[in-house]
Amino acid sequence: MKGVLKVITMSIILMMVPLTGMAADKYKIGVSVPSADHGWTAGLLWWAKKATDELAAKDSQLEFFVVAASSGTKQVGDVEDLMIKGINALVILPHNPATLQKVIEEAYAEGIYTVVVDRELANPAQDVFIAGDNPGLGRVGAEWLAKEMGDKGNIVVLEGMQIPINKQRVDAFNEVISKHSGINILDSQPADWSTQKALSVMENFLQKHKKIDAVWCQDDDMLKGVMQAIKESGRTDIKTVLGGAGSKDIIKMVIDGDPVVRATVTYSPSMIASGIALAVAGVKDETLGNLYHKPTRLILGAELVTKENAKDYYYPDSAY
Amino acid sequence: MSKIDWSKYAPLIALIVLVAISAMASEHFLAARNISNVLRQVSYTGIIALGMTFVIIAGGIDLSVGSMLALVGVLTVMILNAVGEGWFAVVLAIGAAIALGALFGLINGAIVTKGRVAAFIATLATMSIFRSLTLYISDAGEIVSTNQKYPDVGGGYFLSVPNPVWVFLSLAIIFHILLNHTAFGRHVCAIGSNATVSAYSAIKVKTIYLITFVITGATVGISAVMLSSRLNSVSPGDAGLFYELDVIAAVVIGGTSLAGGKGTIWGTVIGVIILGIINNMLNLLGVSAYLQGTVKGLVILVAVLAQYKQTR
């Protein structure tokens, strides 16, 4: 029993070690993102690190904390931990908006400058919302595909995870395609933005449908799986495959003039970097560049990337 | 009391060391709000770990708890929204959650005992079934509660301690008594250490084993209420994801043998808190998000190795 007592006293002494409190006047900015469960989220973390490193090097007043969570519930804990550190600003890409709603509301209510990225909350609780153009990604893709197909032929579609942004993309895509009566959508199934899942979904499509002219798979990770399935099947009827988001490997294929992969549509994970820049401007109460506004809502357009402009979107060091 | 069985105290010592290191490493760690955050963050897996302790002591395992939490959570919020406003709906939903959890636990237990399927395989199967049903019922969309009172259940405080923490600690006391001071608790230990001998001693081995699964199911129901009310929503693909691993890790860190036969509730409580502190510390210290899993894995290994070294 003596030993236990000793241990307990020791621990009490250790706990009483004076807390070293040295709080310089710094702007603390917390960045919370989902951990890398697919290529795009890996790109997200890469861009978050790049932006925080570059901004911190430029301005010694800034201090950043980047955390990544493997699930929405874990991300709630991450945000709570960031609040403990006394952050002045929070940049968050919520895993799933409803799960994170409450804790983001708490942060915002405490006066933390809040920037929500990519996935919008049902009840807005933020200073700025920045995102890519999800309906635009579907629309631009559909318009380009319709033109390339000469307004006729069969398309198969691979969808992403079943969250709202996937629905926005697919709905906009279907709306444009429905205006081209010569184009049929043969099939539309989820492959969760995963290369591996896309491979097996595409294998099934190839078994099921004898004549496919084009594939729309919304994401460049899935595109890799689709290409592998087509290659293994030896089929030559598929003339066009369009992904999206703009990963470096696919943009490289576009630059190199791949006969099937001739374009992609941007939805860049670099949006988190701009979100961080917005938070920096927000905590310092500055405007961006020479803007006369402090925007509260920024939508980054979905740009079509083809051989002509691909070089402008190519970041060979990026994780995505 | 000259000879102390150190292996018994290994989890406690690990916790004390961890708290000491954390307090020195981060000025924020001992802040009252941080402590209450950590305890709330661990209470969801902690509540389930209390039930899991019984299953593991009895020689079983339940891999389905994470998926079960999502399924119970989705059904509970759906029931809540169907009943409508007010506290009556909340009470009804909580009752339904516990009943549903116990029912799913009963299914697990029945497959294991009546169907004579190994617990690992049976619950591996139900893990997949529960998650898939969750996604099907909810159409993979997040279910948001419309009841204004519900968020107060898991998001509220009593005497400045979050409600889920009260539930976790109260259940720990009840389960400690159940395990150490009742015939049922002794029977659980007996069937875990030797089922055949227990059967000869007129212990109803199958019934006791079945009940441990029902208890775990009920704790999943309680945890589902705490989590879904704290977040005011359930995400079918995300809720409870990998909870089974955190729960089993916590039980094992707490000194309960995976082979069954022995274990303690207070050990599990400590195991749960250790895991929570590790997560919290790595965030406060700003350890690379990619490296956090490695650190967590190493701490689990060290904690478990320390115990086994002591007993050999």
Interface residues (C-beta under 8 A of the other chain):
Chain A: M1 K2 G3 V4 V7 I8 M10 S11 L14 M15 V17 L19 T20 G21 S35 A36 L45 F65 V66 V67 A68 S70 S71 G72 T73 K74 V76 G77 D78 E80 D81 L82 I84 K85 G86 H95 N96 P97 A98 T99 Q101 K102 A122 M161 Q162 I163
Chain B: M1 I4 W6 Y9 L12 I13 I16 V17 V19 A20 A23 M24 E27 H28 L30 A31 R33 N34 N37 Q41 Y44 L135 D139 A140 G141 E142 I143 V144 P151 G155 L227 R230 L231 N232 S233 S235 G237 D238 A239 G240 L241 F242 N279 N280 N283 L284 G286 A289 Y290
